[in-house]
Amino acid sequence: YLNQPEVWSMDSKPVLVEPFIEGNYAKFNSNSGWVSEEDNEYRLMQALSHFSFHFTNGTRLLCDLQGGGYATRFVLTDPAMLS
C-alpha cells in the first residue's frame, strides 16, 4: 500500500499532509545503496527494489523505501524511483 496524502489549506495555501503511519515505522533502504539488515521481514522490501530493476529492464529502480510494517502488509511513504 502507498500512503495517500490529503490536501489541506494552511494560510490559504494548499499543503500535502500524510496520514499517521501506525505500527513499526522503519527505513528499509535508501537511494544511495544502504540496505537495512535489521529484520528478515525487510528482505521483502529489498526484493521489491530488485524486482523493479528487472521489470523495467534495468532502466528504473524503486528505492528509498520506508514506512510501517504490519502483520500482513507494509505501508510505504515517500518512495523514490531512480532512472
C-alpha positions as CSV (number, residue, x, y, z in Angstrom):
1,Y,0.0,0.0,0.0
2,L,1.1,3.6,-0.6
3,N,0.3,6.2,2.0
4,Q,-2.1,8.7,0.3
5,P,-1.7,12.3,1.4
6,E,-4.6,14.7,1.8
7,V,-4.7,18.3,0.6
8,W,-5.1,20.8,3.5
9,S,-5.1,24.6,3.4
10,M,-2.6,26.5,5.5
11,D,-2.6,30.3,5.3
12,S,-4.7,30.0,2.2
13,K,-2.0,27.8,0.5
14,P,-2.5,24.1,-0.3
15,V,-0.2,21.6,1.5
16,L,0.0,17.8,1.4
17,V,-0.4,16.0,4.7
18,E,0.2,12.3,5.1
19,P,-1.9,10.2,7.4
20,F,-0.1,8.9,10.5
21,I,1.6,5.5,10.0
22,E,0.8,3.2,12.9
23,G,2.8,0.1,13.6
24,N,6.6,-0.2,13.4
25,Y,8.0,2.6,11.3
26,A,11.2,1.7,9.6
27,K,13.6,2.7,6.8
28,F,14.1,-0.3,4.5
29,N,16.7,1.0,2.0
30,S,18.0,4.3,0.7
31,N,18.6,5.8,-2.7
32,S,22.4,5.7,-2.2
33,G,22.7,1.9,-1.7
34,W,22.1,1.4,2.0
35,V,20.0,-1.6,3.0
36,S,18.6,-2.4,6.4
37,E,19.7,-5.7,7.8
38,E,17.8,-5.2,11.0
39,D,15.0,-7.7,10.3
40,N,14.5,-10.6,7.9
41,E,10.9,-9.3,7.2
42,Y,12.5,-6.3,5.5
43,R,14.0,-8.5,2.8
44,L,10.7,-8.3,1.1
45,M,11.3,-4.6,0.5
46,Q,14.8,-5.4,-1.0
47,A,13.1,-7.9,-3.3
48,L,10.6,-5.2,-4.4
49,S,13.5,-2.9,-5.3
50,H,15.3,-5.7,-7.1
51,F,12.1,-6.7,-8.9
52,S,11.5,-3.1,-10.1
53,F,15.0,-3.0,-11.7
54,H,14.5,-6.3,-13.6
55,F,10.8,-5.5,-14.5
56,T,12.0,-2.2,-16.2
57,N,14.9,-3.9,-17.9
58,G,17.4,-2.0,-15.7
59,T,16.0,1.4,-16.6
60,R,14.4,2.2,-13.2
61,L,14.9,1.3,-9.5
62,L,12.3,1.8,-6.8
63,C,14.2,2.7,-3.6
64,D,14.3,4.9,-0.6
65,L,11.6,2.6,0.8
66,Q,10.3,3.4,4.3
67,G,7.1,3.1,6.2
68,G,5.1,0.9,8.5
69,G,5.4,-2.8,8.9
70,Y,2.2,-4.7,9.8
71,A,1.4,-8.4,10.1
72,T,0.1,-8.8,6.6
73,R,1.4,-5.8,4.7
74,F,3.7,-2.8,4.5
75,V,2.6,0.8,4.0
76,L,5.1,2.9,2.1
77,T,5.6,6.6,2.2
78,D,7.8,8.9,0.1
79,P,9.5,6.2,-2.2
80,A,11.9,7.3,-4.9
81,M,12.2,6.0,-8.5
82,L,15.7,6.3,-9.9
83,S,16.3,6.3,-13.6
